[in-house]
Amino acid sequence: MRTYLSQFIPYSEDRRVYPYRVIYPMHLDCINFAPITILYGNNGSGKSTLLNVIAQQIGLKNMTLGNDNEYFDSYVKKCSSSISLEGVPEDGAFIRSE
């Protein structure tokens, strides 16, 4: 089983705009990924927002609409990630269920 994304570091700044106000309260310094990584939490806790940020940050095509907030792109650019030597497949995509 391959792991393409090994680490994601969300940007930590407390701002009252989306997505800052959703991700900052999670108090995440770093997410280290395994071949299977499970994100869990209550409805509205920011799981989907975090996945949207990660997908855009590593360059996955988003197959659905969303995240057209002016602050979203600037937030994504401030995050960082580590990709394995194999890299993310060029034909990789992120499909949401909503």
C-alpha positions as CSV (number, residue, x, y, z in Angstrom):
1,M,0.0,0.0,0.0
2,R,1.4,3.4,-1.0
3,T,1.4,6.6,1.0
4,Y,1.8,9.6,-1.2
5,L,1.3,12.3,1.4
6,S,3.5,11.7,4.5
7,Q,3.0,15.0,6.4
8,F,0.8,18.0,6.4
9,I,1.3,21.1,8.5
10,P,-1.7,23.5,8.7
11,Y,-1.1,27.2,9.1
12,S,-1.7,28.3,12.6
13,E,-3.2,31.8,12.8
14,D,-6.3,32.8,14.7
15,R,-8.4,34.8,12.3
16,R,-12.2,35.1,12.1
17,V,-12.6,34.1,8.5
18,Y,-13.0,30.7,6.7
19,P,-11.0,28.5,6.8
20,Y,-8.8,29.9,9.5
21,R,-11.6,30.0,12.0
22,V,-12.4,26.3,11.3
23,I,-8.9,24.8,11.4
24,Y,-7.1,26.9,14.0
25,P,-9.3,25.6,16.9
26,M,-8.2,22.1,16.1
27,H,-4.7,22.9,17.5
28,L,-3.0,20.8,14.9
29,D,0.8,21.3,14.7
30,C,1.3,18.5,12.2
31,I,-0.5,15.5,10.7
32,N,1.7,12.5,10.0
33,F,0.0,10.1,7.6
34,A,0.1,6.3,7.5
35,P,-1.2,4.1,4.6
36,I,-4.6,4.5,6.3
37,T,-5.3,7.7,8.3
38,I,-8.6,8.3,9.9
39,L,-10.0,11.7,10.7
40,Y,-12.9,11.8,13.1
41,G,-15.0,14.3,14.9
42,N,-18.5,15.7,15.3
43,N,-20.5,17.2,12.5
44,G,-19.2,20.7,11.8
45,S,-15.8,20.0,13.4
46,G,-13.8,20.8,10.3
47,K,-12.9,17.4,8.9
48,S,-14.1,18.3,5.3
49,T,-12.5,21.7,5.4
50,L,-9.2,20.2,6.4
51,L,-9.5,17.6,3.6
52,N,-10.3,20.4,1.1
53,V,-7.2,22.4,2.2
54,I,-5.0,19.3,2.0
55,A,-6.3,18.3,-1.4
56,Q,-5.7,21.8,-2.9
57,Q,-2.3,22.2,-1.2
58,I,-1.0,19.0,-2.8
59,G,-2.5,19.9,-6.2
60,L,-5.3,17.4,-6.5
61,K,-8.1,18.2,-8.9
62,N,-11.3,19.0,-7.1
63,M,-14.2,17.3,-8.9
64,T,-16.9,19.4,-7.1
65,L,-17.6,23.0,-6.4
66,G,-16.7,24.8,-3.2
67,N,-14.1,26.8,-1.4
68,D,-14.6,29.9,-3.4
69,N,-13.9,32.1,-0.4
70,E,-11.2,34.7,-1.0
71,Y,-9.3,33.6,2.1
72,F,-9.2,29.9,1.2
73,D,-6.4,30.2,-1.4
74,S,-4.3,32.4,0.8
75,Y,-4.7,29.9,3.7
76,V,-3.7,27.0,1.5
77,K,-0.5,28.7,0.3
78,K,0.5,29.2,4.0
79,C,0.3,25.5,4.7
80,S,3.0,22.9,3.9
81,S,3.2,19.3,3.1
82,S,5.7,16.5,2.5
83,I,5.1,14.2,-0.4
84,S,6.7,10.8,-0.7
85,L,9.3,10.1,-3.4
86,E,6.6,8.6,-5.6
87,G,4.7,11.9,-5.6
88,V,1.1,12.4,-6.1
89,P,-0.2,10.8,-9.3
90,E,-0.8,13.3,-12.1
91,D,-4.3,11.9,-12.6
92,G,-5.1,12.1,-8.9
93,A,-8.4,13.7,-7.9
94,F,-10.3,14.6,-4.8
95,I,-14.0,13.7,-4.8
96,R,-16.3,15.0,-2.1
97,S,-19.5,13.5,-1.0
98,E,-21.5,16.6,-0.3
